[in-house]
Structure formats: structure tokens, C-alpha cells
Amino acid sequence: MKTKPAERTQDSTPDPITWTCSKCKVRATRMPGFGTGQPPGWTVEEGVVSCLLCRRAAAGERGVEAGEPTTGESMVRMRMASVIEFELERNADRSNSVIAKVCHTSVPTVLKTRNRLGLAAAPAPQARSRSKS
């Protein structure tokens, strides 16, 4: 009978290959030899491991708590604006269309938030050139 090797987790090694989000319990695993460090977008703060999805959700909730929504619609708008701000803080160099896609919103909504924060517009994505043969 084969025994399973011990799973290395965030707590057991300085460079883990398996990360588990403390909130939603989603797991990210790296195969040995394919990169090191935490997954992109994940954080570890005070021993709490957070995936990118949970970080976005927390940003939205902080936005709602900071504001005073009077309707369900205003709550949705506050949450969306906070998530867009979170994404812009992560990397404002991404195009508005990329940020809109990850936030499930429109480019004008991202542009409005970018302008409100006084951030310069991101460079437009470069079109791929096609070689003529």
C-alpha cells in the first residue's frame, strides 16, 4: 500500500507548494519545479492567507461599510467602485478593458473611477502586428 507524501502548506515550510485561502478555503498548488512563492494576487497578512477573489470581496464590503447606501442600487454601486479602486491600486497600468473584465463591469465605469481618483489613463493595448508572408 502506497502512502501519500505529507502535504506542504503555508504554515509548514517557508516556500510552500500548496496555499489555502483562510476564508473560502480554495487551494492553489504549484507542482515542484514550476515556480516558487505565493500565487499571484494572494496575500499573507498576520498569518491570514487570502486569495484574490476574497480580497476583492473584502474591498467591496469595506466600501459599503464606509458609505451609507440608501438603496440596494447605491450599495451595488459603492461595492463596484471599491472593487475597481482595489484593482487600480493593485496595478493602475492595466487597461480599462482588462480591469472592467475582472470586475465584471463596463469600461466607462472603470474610466469614471480612474478619473475620480486622478489616475492617468492606462496605455491602450498594443495591437498585434501580423507578418505578411
Backbone bond lengths (Angstrom), bond angles and torsions (degrees), N, CA, C in turn:
res aa  C-N    CA-C-N  psi(-1)  N-CA   C-N-CA  omega(-1)  CA-C   N-CA-C  phi
1 M - - - 1.441 - - 1.523 108.24 -
2 K 1.352 116.11 129.96 1.456 120.96 179.72 1.515 109.69 -81.97
3 T 1.312 114.84 143.71 1.465 118.67 174.45 1.510 108.42 -104.41
4 K 1.291 114.70 144.61 1.444 121.64 179.80 1.524 109.47 -77.21
5 P 1.345 118.93 135.57 1.456 119.12 176.55 1.521 109.91 -66.39
6 A 1.303 115.52 152.10 1.463 120.13 -179.82 1.517 109.90 -63.22
7 E 1.310 116.09 135.10 1.457 121.42 178.83 1.524 109.32 -76.50
8 R 1.320 115.71 129.95 1.461 119.40 176.03 1.521 107.84 -89.53
9 T 1.304 116.69 126.09 1.457 120.96 -179.34 1.510 109.43 -117.99
10 Q 1.317 116.05 177.05 1.460 122.20 -177.41 1.516 111.18 -56.10
11 D 1.317 118.49 -35.07 1.461 121.35 -176.31 1.525 113.54 -81.46
12 S 1.344 118.67 -23.41 1.453 119.69 -169.96 1.519 114.89 -92.63
13 T 1.320 119.90 -19.71 1.455 120.99 179.87 1.517 109.84 -139.34
14 P 1.336 116.59 154.53 1.456 118.21 178.31 1.526 112.42 -69.81
15 D 1.317 118.74 -24.67 1.454 122.33 179.08 1.528 108.62 -128.17
16 P 1.323 116.64 79.32 1.465 120.13 -173.88 1.521 112.48 -70.09
17 I 1.309 115.45 159.25 1.452 120.03 173.40 1.527 110.63 -106.84
18 T 1.333 118.19 -12.19 1.460 122.52 177.11 1.517 109.09 -125.00
19 W 1.319 115.12 130.01 1.462 122.12 178.09 1.518 107.54 -120.41
20 T 1.333 116.89 137.51 1.460 121.89 177.52 1.519 108.45 -125.16
21 C 1.334 116.58 125.01 1.459 121.23 178.85 1.525 108.88 -65.65
22 S 1.316 116.20 131.94 1.465 120.78 -178.09 1.523 112.39 -66.84
23 K 1.326 117.41 -26.19 1.460 119.68 -176.35 1.529 113.01 -92.62
24 C 1.335 117.04 -57.71 1.475 119.40 -174.51 1.527 113.69 -94.91
25 K 1.322 116.50 -8.24 1.469 123.63 177.20 1.529 114.32 68.26
26 V 1.339 117.77 14.24 1.460 119.40 174.68 1.527 107.63 -67.46
27 R 1.343 115.13 146.82 1.467 120.04 -177.84 1.507 110.32 -116.46
28 A 1.323 115.50 140.59 1.462 122.51 172.95 1.518 106.65 -121.64
29 T 1.304 116.38 131.51 1.454 120.89 -177.04 1.522 109.73 -128.61
30 R 1.328 115.33 136.19 1.456 121.21 174.51 1.523 108.03 -104.89
31 M 1.288 115.24 137.71 1.459 118.92 174.89 1.523 107.98 -74.14
32 P 1.300 117.82 142.39 1.463 120.09 178.03 1.527 110.68 -54.45
33 G 1.326 114.96 132.70 1.451 120.18 179.88 1.514 114.49 89.38
34 F 1.331 118.28 -1.91 1.463 121.76 -179.51 1.518 111.41 -117.12
35 G 1.305 115.98 64.98 1.448 121.04 176.80 1.509 113.15 92.56
36 T 1.316 114.46 162.89 1.450 121.33 179.51 1.522 108.83 -135.21
37 G 1.292 115.60 171.65 1.457 120.79 177.10 1.508 113.33 81.83
38 Q 1.320 113.80 176.04 1.461 119.34 -176.52 1.524 110.97 -70.86
39 P 1.317 116.56 156.54 1.464 120.75 179.39 1.535 110.43 -62.55
40 P 1.322 117.69 150.13 1.463 120.58 178.79 1.529 111.49 -57.17
41 G 1.314 116.36 133.73 1.459 121.26 178.27 1.516 114.64 87.51
42 W 1.320 118.52 -10.97 1.455 122.18 179.09 1.519 108.79 -87.46
43 T 1.348 116.39 153.50 1.459 121.04 175.87 1.521 110.19 -133.97
44 V 1.320 114.20 159.67 1.458 121.41 171.81 1.516 105.67 -129.92
45 E 1.318 116.57 111.53 1.465 122.27 179.87 1.515 108.37 -127.16
46 E 1.321 115.01 121.30 1.468 121.72 -179.10 1.524 111.54 52.57
47 G 1.322 116.23 41.42 1.453 121.35 177.46 1.517 114.98 79.11
48 V 1.332 118.33 0.41 1.467 121.87 -179.91 1.527 108.27 -99.38
49 V 1.324 115.80 120.47 1.461 122.57 179.77 1.526 107.65 -91.84
50 S 1.345 116.71 127.90 1.465 120.73 -179.20 1.519 111.00 -128.39
51 C 1.327 115.96 130.53 1.464 120.64 175.73 1.527 108.73 -80.17
52 L 1.313 115.82 166.57 1.453 120.56 -177.77 1.525 112.18 -62.50
53 L 1.318 118.03 -38.98 1.460 120.52 -179.93 1.530 111.50 -62.40
54 C 1.331 116.84 -43.05 1.466 120.25 178.59 1.521 111.16 -68.92
55 R 1.331 117.42 -33.73 1.463 120.15 177.04 1.522 110.49 -65.58
56 R 1.340 117.26 -39.91 1.470 120.49 177.18 1.528 110.50 -64.52
57 A 1.323 116.55 -44.42 1.465 120.46 179.91 1.524 110.96 -61.79
58 A 1.334 116.90 -41.31 1.468 120.66 179.25 1.531 110.91 -65.13
59 A 1.326 117.12 -38.14 1.465 120.58 177.86 1.528 110.35 -62.66
60 G 1.325 116.77 -42.38 1.460 120.79 178.01 1.512 112.14 -63.62
61 E 1.328 116.75 -42.49 1.465 120.26 179.33 1.521 111.88 -65.90
62 R 1.337 116.67 -38.90 1.474 119.26 176.98 1.525 110.78 -61.95
63 G 1.324 116.87 -37.12 1.463 121.05 178.52 1.516 112.21 -65.18
64 V 1.319 116.68 -40.34 1.462 120.94 178.82 1.528 110.24 -68.55
65 E 1.339 116.17 -42.07 1.465 119.89 179.54 1.526 111.68 -64.95
66 A 1.337 117.06 -35.00 1.468 120.60 -178.87 1.529 111.91 -73.47
67 G 1.321 116.42 -29.66 1.458 120.45 179.59 1.514 110.85 -92.86
68 E 1.296 114.52 -177.51 1.464 119.77 177.00 1.524 108.35 -128.26
69 P 1.335 116.64 77.99 1.468 118.29 -178.48 1.522 111.32 -64.91
70 T 1.316 114.98 137.47 1.461 119.60 179.53 1.523 111.87 -102.65
71 T 1.324 115.60 -19.35 1.465 119.72 178.88 1.523 108.70 -136.27
72 G 1.302 115.29 168.28 1.459 120.01 175.83 1.519 111.28 -62.70
73 E 1.330 115.67 -36.60 1.459 120.43 179.67 1.530 111.13 -65.36
74 S 1.328 117.47 -41.97 1.465 119.10 179.17 1.528 111.27 -68.28
75 M 1.329 116.81 -30.36 1.462 120.03 176.98 1.528 110.07 -66.85
76 V 1.316 116.54 -42.04 1.465 120.87 178.83 1.523 109.96 -63.26
77 R 1.319 117.01 -42.53 1.476 120.61 179.83 1.525 111.49 -64.82
78 M 1.328 117.62 -42.16 1.467 120.89 178.48 1.524 110.76 -63.42
79 R 1.323 115.24 -43.29 1.467 119.72 179.99 1.527 109.83 -62.74
80 M 1.322 117.65 -45.92 1.465 121.06 -178.70 1.523 111.26 -63.79
81 A 1.327 117.03 -44.07 1.463 119.98 179.06 1.528 110.87 -60.44
82 S 1.317 117.44 -38.48 1.466 121.22 179.85 1.521 111.68 -68.54
83 V 1.313 116.97 -38.01 1.464 120.22 178.55 1.532 109.70 -68.56
84 I 1.322 117.36 -40.58 1.470 120.61 177.09 1.528 109.79 -62.93
85 E 1.332 117.71 -43.40 1.468 120.83 177.27 1.526 110.26 -59.55
86 F 1.322 117.07 -42.89 1.460 121.52 178.05 1.526 110.04 -57.76
87 E 1.326 117.05 -46.48 1.463 120.80 -179.61 1.525 111.56 -65.88
88 L 1.322 117.50 -37.76 1.465 120.48 177.69 1.528 110.82 -67.21
89 E 1.324 117.22 -36.48 1.463 120.49 176.77 1.524 110.59 -67.19
90 R 1.317 117.32 -35.89 1.464 120.62 178.25 1.516 110.95 -63.81
91 N 1.350 116.54 -44.70 1.456 119.95 -178.05 1.518 109.13 -166.11
92 A 1.323 116.18 95.44 1.460 121.46 -178.40 1.523 112.22 -75.66
93 D 1.323 117.80 -8.61 1.461 120.81 180.00 1.526 113.17 -79.90
94 R 1.325 117.19 -10.16 1.466 119.45 176.97 1.518 109.32 -72.73
95 S 1.310 116.05 150.72 1.460 120.18 -178.77 1.529 110.47 -68.78
96 N 1.328 114.81 158.23 1.460 120.17 178.19 1.524 111.12 -60.51
97 S 1.317 117.20 -34.95 1.471 119.60 -179.08 1.530 111.41 -68.82
98 V 1.330 117.76 -36.22 1.465 120.54 178.13 1.523 109.87 -66.74
99 I 1.330 116.80 -44.50 1.463 120.55 179.67 1.526 110.44 -65.79
100 A 1.332 117.13 -40.96 1.464 120.69 177.92 1.528 110.58 -60.04
101 K 1.313 116.41 -39.73 1.468 119.96 -178.54 1.526 111.22 -65.74
102 V 1.333 118.07 -46.36 1.463 119.28 -178.02 1.527 111.89 -71.15
103 C 1.340 117.29 -23.40 1.472 121.11 179.33 1.528 112.37 -94.84
104 H 1.317 117.14 -1.88 1.474 122.05 -179.07 1.527 110.76 56.54
105 T 1.325 115.64 51.18 1.454 121.26 179.07 1.523 108.92 -141.76
106 S 1.327 116.15 -170.25 1.464 120.41 -177.22 1.529 111.29 -99.18
107 V 1.331 115.15 159.28 1.464 120.77 177.41 1.530 110.65 -61.73
108 P 1.353 120.21 -43.49 1.470 118.75 178.32 1.530 113.29 -59.15
109 T 1.320 117.71 -33.10 1.467 120.39 178.23 1.528 110.32 -67.18
110 V 1.320 116.99 -41.04 1.473 120.65 177.23 1.524 109.46 -65.33
111 L 1.327 116.89 -44.12 1.459 121.21 -179.47 1.529 111.01 -61.38
112 K 1.314 116.92 -40.62 1.470 121.55 178.07 1.533 110.30 -60.90
113 T 1.328 117.43 -44.77 1.463 121.16 179.26 1.516 110.71 -67.45
114 R 1.341 117.47 -41.99 1.461 121.53 177.82 1.538 110.23 -58.74
115 N 1.331 117.23 -44.63 1.468 121.15 179.37 1.525 111.57 -65.58
116 R 1.331 116.97 -40.75 1.459 120.94 179.12 1.517 111.28 -61.62
117 L 1.337 116.84 -35.36 1.461 121.58 179.46 1.530 112.29 -83.19
118 G 1.325 116.78 -6.71 1.456 120.35 179.90 1.519 113.31 73.36
119 L 1.311 116.73 28.71 1.463 120.83 179.79 1.521 109.74 -94.06
120 A 1.306 115.49 139.55 1.460 120.36 177.85 1.516 109.49 -65.22
121 A 1.308 114.45 150.68 1.457 119.10 178.01 1.519 109.74 -64.97
122 A 1.287 115.51 141.86 1.465 120.92 177.76 1.514 109.07 -71.56
123 P 1.312 116.97 150.04 1.468 118.41 177.55 1.523 110.15 -62.86
124 A 1.312 115.08 145.65 1.464 119.59 179.02 1.522 109.14 -66.87
125 P 1.316 117.05 145.25 1.459 119.38 177.71 1.518 109.94 -59.22
126 Q 1.317 115.84 139.99 1.464 121.07 179.65 1.522 109.58 -76.87
127 A 1.326 114.85 133.43 1.451 118.77 176.01 1.527 108.22 -74.51
128 R 1.281 115.05 140.68 1.457 119.17 178.27 1.515 109.83 -75.89
129 S 1.304 114.96 131.63 1.465 118.16 178.35 1.527 108.82 -82.22
130 R 1.276 114.49 145.07 1.456 119.71 179.52 1.524 107.82 -105.32
131 S 1.281 115.95 132.63 1.448 119.21 178.46 1.526 109.13 -79.57
132 K 1.307 114.83 139.02 1.467 119.06 179.45 1.510 107.19 -99.60
133 S 1.310 114.28 124.89 1.470 117.00 179.39 1.484 111.54 -124.25
